[in-house]
Each structure stands twice: as C-alpha cells, then as structure tokens.
Amino acid sequence: MLQKPFRRPQFFYTTAPLPCPYLEDRLERKLVTELSGADADGLHDRLSRAGFRRSHNIAYAPVCPGCQSCIPIRVNARAFAPNRTQRRIDAMNVAVEGFEVPPRATTEQFALFQRYQAARHADGDMAAMGFYDFRAMVEDTPIETNVIEFRDPDDALVAACLTDRLSDGLSAVYSFFEPKHARRSLGTWMVLWLVRRALALDLPHVYLGYWVPESRKMAYKATFRPVEVLWGGQWRVLTEAEATTGPAPLCPAAQPITAG
C-alpha cells in the first residue's frame, strides 16, 4: 500500500499589539507564518494571492480587530495605461536604467537607504537600522528575490527596489530613492518600471503591498489604473469613486484598537 508523503503542517501565529505604522493612535496585530522548505516559493505564491506580504523568511497579514484600513493592492500590468502625470514622470527619468542584481546588500545601497530614511522617515523604526539589519532585510529570503538598482548616466545609484518573483507577477517588497531627487517622483517611476518588467516576463501583476486610503503617503498606489484590491475575499478592480476613500466597509466594523 502506497503511503502519502508526509507534509509538515503550516503554523500561523498572531503577534501582540504594536503601534500602527500607518495611522496614529492605532495598534496593529499581524498573522504570521514561516516561509521555509522546498515549497517556500509555492507557499509564498498562495499567500500573496491571499493578501500576505513577505519580510525576511516570514509572511504576514494584518488582523487588526475592527479595522479594515490595510487593503492588499496590485496593478493589472496587461491592462495598465499610464495617465498624463505618469507619462511626464517617465519622460523625466528616461535616462535612468534599472539593473536586476542578486539580493546582496552593498555599502552603496545602505548609504542611499540611510539618506532616504533620514529625509522621509526619520521618526520610523527603520531609520535606526544598521548595516547588518539592512543586510538581513535584503539577504534573508527563502524565495526568488532580486534587488533592482536604478542608475543615472553617471552610474550613480539613485533608487533601489527589493523585489520578489511570483508565478503571477512581481512583488515590490521595499523601495527607496535619493531624496535630493524627490521632484523626479522616483517612487512612482519604479512602479512604472516594474510594470514594464512584468510585461516583458509575461507576468500579469505587480503587487504593491497594502494601500491605506487614510494615509496620504499611500495615495500613489491607487493611481496605477486599473488597479485591483483584495476585498471581500476576491481581487477586483478599484472603481474611480473608491480611489479616494476606499471601498465601503464589508460589515459594520467594531471600534479599532487604539493606543493609550
């Protein structure tokens, strides 16, 4: 009698409440699980389609009681059409080239990362990261991952994006750019580059993590139309009306966990 191969159970854990990184006076909780073993890529694929994100060898998703603010979002690369602002951003950065390199942290990347954090997120936890923390963020990956380095004609590193490869798309894990070039909108331009790269690889989606309609810093994610959100257990196109305020609540929500 043939025996079925043993399959290790997948364990999920809930974290303790911590301050929300997106909304003031809120606390967040996450559902987390380890990505490991021979099926790490396949598990990451399935979890990404279910709204999870990766950090190091962990996949996580928000499970904050009474809060529906974090909405998984992805670009439909095959249907995407840049708007006038995005075409202008493309033109401003036409001389910048993207290069896929292995996930190996360099001092050049870290110096750019530090400048970005100091200028954009000085009060955040990542601003205190040392080189070894940065190296762990880049290199601790059990799946197919690249760093996309973006360089100007003088070969100066002006932006970078840690990117995972999925069976149905590319996932932007974390991106940063030269703050003195803020007017060039390099954050938006990196997404445009990833959309083109996904098309070249015949992949239908670019995953952008979580969109928080209440957060101004997240507003750009809803501009890559048609953009899709995971809402009510299904991926669907975000409507024009929803792009500002977000989808209607799925059900009457309880009060979110607040800090203090």
C-alpha positions as CSV (number, residue, x, y, z in Angstrom):
1,M,0.0,0.0,0.0
2,L,1.4,3.3,-1.0
3,Q,1.9,5.9,1.7
4,K,1.2,9.5,1.2
5,P,4.3,11.7,1.6
6,F,4.4,13.5,5.0
7,R,3.5,17.1,4.7
8,R,4.6,19.4,7.5
9,P,1.7,21.4,8.9
10,Q,1.9,25.1,8.4
11,F,1.6,27.0,11.6
12,F,0.2,30.6,11.9
13,Y,0.7,32.9,14.9
14,T,-0.8,36.2,15.9
15,T,1.5,38.9,17.2
16,A,0.9,41.1,20.2
17,P,-0.5,44.6,19.5
18,L,2.1,47.2,18.4
19,P,1.8,50.8,17.3
20,C,0.4,51.0,13.8
21,P,3.0,52.3,11.3
22,Y,0.3,53.9,9.1
23,L,-2.3,55.5,11.3
24,E,-1.7,57.4,14.6
25,D,-3.3,56.2,17.8
26,R,-3.9,52.8,16.4
27,L,-2.5,49.4,17.3
28,E,-1.8,46.6,14.8
29,R,-1.8,42.9,15.0
30,K,-0.4,40.5,12.4
31,L,-1.0,36.9,11.4
32,V,2.5,35.5,10.6
33,T,3.9,32.2,9.3
34,E,7.3,31.0,8.3
35,L,8.4,30.6,4.7
36,S,10.7,27.6,4.6
37,G,11.4,24.3,2.9
38,A,11.1,23.1,-0.6
39,D,7.7,24.6,-1.1
40,A,8.6,28.1,0.1
41,D,8.1,29.7,-3.3
42,G,4.7,27.9,-3.8
43,L,3.6,28.9,-0.3
44,H,4.6,32.5,-0.9
45,D,2.6,32.5,-4.1
46,R,-0.5,31.3,-2.5
47,L,-0.2,33.6,0.5
48,S,0.5,36.6,-1.8
49,R,-2.7,36.0,-3.6
50,A,-4.4,35.8,-0.2
51,G,-3.1,39.3,0.7
52,F,0.0,38.4,2.7
53,R,3.4,40.2,2.4
54,R,7.0,39.0,3.0
55,S,9.6,40.2,5.4
56,H,12.8,38.1,5.7
57,N,11.5,34.5,5.9
58,I,8.1,35.5,7.3
59,A,4.8,36.1,5.6
60,Y,2.3,38.3,7.3
61,A,-1.1,39.9,7.0
62,P,-2.8,42.5,9.3
63,V,-5.6,41.1,11.5
64,C,-6.5,44.2,13.5
65,P,-9.9,43.8,15.2
66,G,-12.4,46.3,13.9
67,C,-10.1,47.8,11.3
68,Q,-10.2,47.3,7.6
69,S,-7.7,50.1,6.6
70,C,-4.9,47.9,5.1
71,I,-6.1,46.8,1.7
72,P,-3.9,44.5,-0.5
73,I,-3.4,46.1,-3.8
74,R,-1.8,45.1,-7.2
75,V,-1.5,46.6,-10.7
76,N,-3.0,44.8,-13.6
77,A,0.1,45.1,-15.8
78,R,-1.6,43.9,-19.0
79,A,-4.4,46.5,-18.8
80,F,-2.4,49.3,-17.3
81,A,-2.4,52.6,-19.2
82,P,-0.3,55.5,-17.7
83,N,-2.0,58.8,-17.0
84,R,-0.6,62.1,-18.0
85,T,1.3,62.6,-14.8
86,Q,2.9,59.1,-15.0
87,R,3.9,59.8,-18.7
88,R,5.6,63.0,-17.5
89,I,7.4,61.1,-14.7
90,D,8.6,58.6,-17.3
91,A,9.9,61.3,-19.5
92,M,11.8,62.9,-16.6
93,N,13.6,59.6,-15.9
94,V,14.2,58.4,-19.4
95,A,18.0,58.3,-18.8
96,V,17.7,56.1,-15.7
97,E,18.3,52.4,-16.2
98,G,17.3,49.5,-14.0
99,F,19.5,46.5,-13.4
100,E,18.5,43.3,-11.7
101,V,21.2,42.1,-9.3
102,P,21.2,39.3,-6.7
103,P,20.0,40.1,-3.2
104,R,23.3,41.0,-1.7
105,A,23.5,44.2,0.4
106,T,26.2,46.7,-0.5
107,T,27.5,49.7,1.3
108,E,26.4,51.9,-1.7
109,Q,22.8,50.6,-1.3
110,F,22.9,51.2,2.5
111,A,24.2,54.7,2.2
112,L,21.3,55.5,-0.1
113,F,18.9,53.8,2.3
114,Q,20.1,55.9,5.2
115,R,19.7,59.1,3.3
116,Y,16.2,58.1,2.3
117,Q,15.2,57.2,5.9
118,A,16.7,60.4,7.3
119,A,14.8,62.5,4.8
120,R,11.5,60.7,4.6
121,H,11.0,58.5,7.7
122,A,13.3,60.0,10.4
123,D,10.9,59.0,13.2
124,G,10.4,55.5,12.0
125,D,12.0,52.3,13.3
126,M,13.9,51.7,10.0
127,A,15.8,55.0,10.4
128,A,17.8,53.3,13.3
129,M,18.8,50.3,11.2
130,G,22.5,49.5,11.0
131,F,24.2,47.8,8.0
132,Y,23.7,44.3,9.4
133,D,20.0,44.9,9.9
134,F,19.8,46.2,6.3
135,R,21.7,43.2,5.0
136,A,19.3,40.9,6.8
137,M,16.4,42.7,5.1
138,V,17.9,42.2,1.7
139,E,19.5,38.8,2.0
140,D,17.2,36.8,4.4
141,T,14.9,35.4,1.7
142,P,13.9,31.8,1.1
143,I,12.4,32.6,-2.3
144,E,13.4,34.1,-5.7
145,T,14.4,37.7,-5.0
146,N,16.3,40.5,-6.7
147,V,17.4,44.0,-6.0
148,I,16.6,46.3,-8.8
149,E,19.3,49.0,-8.9
150,F,18.4,52.2,-10.7
151,R,21.4,54.2,-12.0
152,D,21.7,57.5,-13.8
153,P,24.0,58.1,-16.9
154,D,26.9,58.7,-14.4
155,D,26.4,55.3,-12.9
156,A,25.2,56.8,-9.6
157,L,22.7,54.7,-7.7
158,V,19.5,56.9,-7.4
159,A,17.0,54.3,-6.4
160,A,16.6,50.6,-5.5
161,C,13.7,48.2,-5.0
162,L,13.8,44.8,-3.3
163,T,11.6,42.7,-5.5
164,D,10.2,39.1,-5.2
165,R,9.3,37.0,-8.2
166,L,5.9,35.3,-8.1
167,S,4.3,32.9,-10.5
168,D,1.8,35.6,-11.4
169,G,3.8,38.8,-11.0
170,L,6.4,40.8,-9.3
171,S,6.1,42.0,-5.7
172,A,7.7,45.2,-4.6
173,V,8.9,44.4,-1.1
174,Y,10.6,47.7,-0.2
175,S,11.9,50.6,-2.3
176,F,14.0,53.7,-1.6
177,F,15.4,56.6,-3.6
178,E,17.7,59.6,-3.5
179,P,15.8,62.3,-1.5
180,K,17.5,65.1,-3.4
181,H,15.7,63.9,-6.5
182,A,12.3,64.0,-4.9
183,R,10.8,66.1,-7.7
184,R,11.5,63.3,-10.1
185,S,9.0,61.0,-8.4
186,L,11.3,58.0,-8.4
187,G,8.9,56.0,-6.2
188,T,6.2,56.2,-8.8
189,W,8.7,55.6,-11.6
190,M,10.0,52.4,-10.0
191,V,6.4,51.0,-10.1
192,L,6.2,52.0,-13.8
193,W,9.5,50.2,-14.4
194,L,8.2,47.1,-12.6
195,V,5.0,47.1,-14.7
196,R,7.1,47.1,-17.9
197,R,9.4,44.4,-16.5
198,A,6.3,42.2,-15.6
199,L,5.1,42.5,-19.1
200,A,8.5,41.5,-20.5
201,L,8.4,38.4,-18.3
202,D,4.7,37.7,-19.4
203,L,3.5,38.2,-15.8
204,P,0.1,39.8,-15.2
205,H,0.5,41.6,-11.9
206,V,2.7,43.9,-9.8
207,Y,1.9,43.6,-6.1
208,L,2.3,46.9,-4.2
209,G,1.6,45.7,-0.6
210,Y,-1.0,47.5,1.3
211,W,-3.0,50.5,0.4
212,V,-4.3,52.6,3.3
213,P,-6.8,55.2,2.0
214,E,-6.5,57.3,5.1
215,S,-2.7,57.6,4.7
216,R,-1.5,60.4,2.3
217,K,1.8,58.5,1.8
218,M,-0.1,55.6,0.3
219,A,-2.3,57.6,-2.1
220,Y,0.0,57.0,-5.1
221,K,-0.8,53.2,-5.1
222,A,-4.3,53.8,-6.3
223,T,-3.2,55.8,-9.3
224,F,-2.0,52.9,-11.4
225,R,-5.3,52.2,-13.2
226,P,-6.7,49.7,-13.5
227,V,-5.6,48.7,-10.0
228,E,-7.0,45.7,-8.2
229,V,-7.8,45.3,-4.5
230,L,-8.4,42.2,-2.4
231,W,-11.8,43.0,-0.9
232,G,-14.4,40.5,0.5
233,G,-12.0,37.6,-0.3
234,Q,-11.7,38.4,-4.1
235,W,-9.5,40.6,-6.2
236,R,-11.5,43.2,-8.1
237,V,-10.9,46.5,-9.9
238,L,-10.9,49.5,-7.7
239,T,-13.5,52.0,-9.0
240,E,-12.9,55.7,-9.6
241,A,-15.1,56.6,-6.7
242,E,-13.3,54.2,-4.4
243,A,-9.8,55.5,-5.2
244,T,-10.1,58.4,-2.7
245,T,-12.0,56.9,0.2
246,G,-11.6,53.2,-0.3
247,P,-14.3,50.5,-0.7
248,A,-17.3,50.6,1.5
249,P,-16.9,48.6,4.8
250,L,-17.7,44.9,4.4
251,C,-19.8,44.9,7.5
252,P,-20.4,47.2,10.5
253,A,-16.9,47.4,12.0
254,A,-16.2,47.5,15.7
255,Q,-14.0,50.2,17.1
256,P,-10.3,49.7,16.1
257,I,-7.8,49.1,18.8
258,T,-6.4,52.5,19.9
259,A,-3.1,53.3,21.6
260,G,-3.2,54.9,25.0
